[in-house]
Amino acid sequence: MTDFKSAGQATIEYILIFSFISLIGVGLARTIGGSISTSVKSLGWVLSQELSTGICRTQCFYGGYKNGMAD
């Protein structure tokens, strides 16, 4: 009977350790994923602002900049 109790206790300990490590892994994955998502969004915004000004005479995608071309 003692072997059965110690085997059950070891199984419970392994389950608790596995669940604790899983929680840490999920939290870490969420943190890294959020950081990467924020970085990609920032990069997309900067590229859309910098690359969409272009050189055009009448209409540009983003009108916040003056293109410096004579009409």
C-alpha positions in Angstrom: 0.0 0.0 0.0 2.9 2.4 0.7 4.3 2.0 -2.9 0.9 2.8 -4.3 0.7 6.0 -2.2 4.2 7.2 -3.2 3.5 6.4 -6.8 0.4 8.5 -6.6 2.2 11.3 -4.9 4.9 11.3 -7.5 2.3 11.4 -10.3 0.6 14.4 -8.7 3.9 16.2 -8.3 4.8 15.6 -11.9 1.4 16.9 -13.0 1.8 20.1 -10.9 5.4 20.7 -12.2 4.2 20.2 -15.8 1.3 22.5 -15.3 3.5 25.2 -13.7 6.0 25.0 -16.5 3.2 25.1 -19.1 1.8 28.3 -17.5 5.2 29.9 -17.7 5.6 28.9 -21.3 2.2 30.2 -22.3 2.8 33.5 -20.6 6.2 33.8 -22.2 4.7 33.0 -25.6 2.0 35.7 -25.2 4.5 38.3 -24.1 6.9 37.6 -27.1 3.9 37.4 -29.5 2.6 40.8 -28.3 6.0 42.4 -28.6 6.5 41.1 -32.1 3.0 42.2 -33.1 3.6 45.7 -31.8 6.9 45.9 -33.6 5.4 44.8 -36.9 2.5 47.3 -36.6 5.0 50.1 -35.9 7.1 49.1 -38.8 4.1 48.9 -41.1 3.0 52.4 -40.0 6.4 53.9 -40.6 6.8 52.3 -44.0 3.3 53.4 -45.1 4.1 57.0 -44.1 7.5 57.0 -45.7 6.8 55.1 -48.9 3.4 56.5 -49.7 4.4 60.1 -50.2 5.8 59.5 -53.7 6.2 62.1 -56.3 3.1 63.1 -58.0 1.7 66.3 -59.5 -2.0 66.2 -58.5 -2.9 63.5 -55.9 -0.8 61.5 -53.6 -1.8 58.7 -51.2 -0.9 60.8 -48.2 -1.4 64.5 -48.4 0.5 65.5 -45.2 3.7 66.1 -47.1 4.5 68.6 -49.9 6.2 66.9 -52.7 8.0 70.0 -54.0 7.1 69.5 -57.6 6.0 72.5 -59.6 2.6 72.2 -61.3 
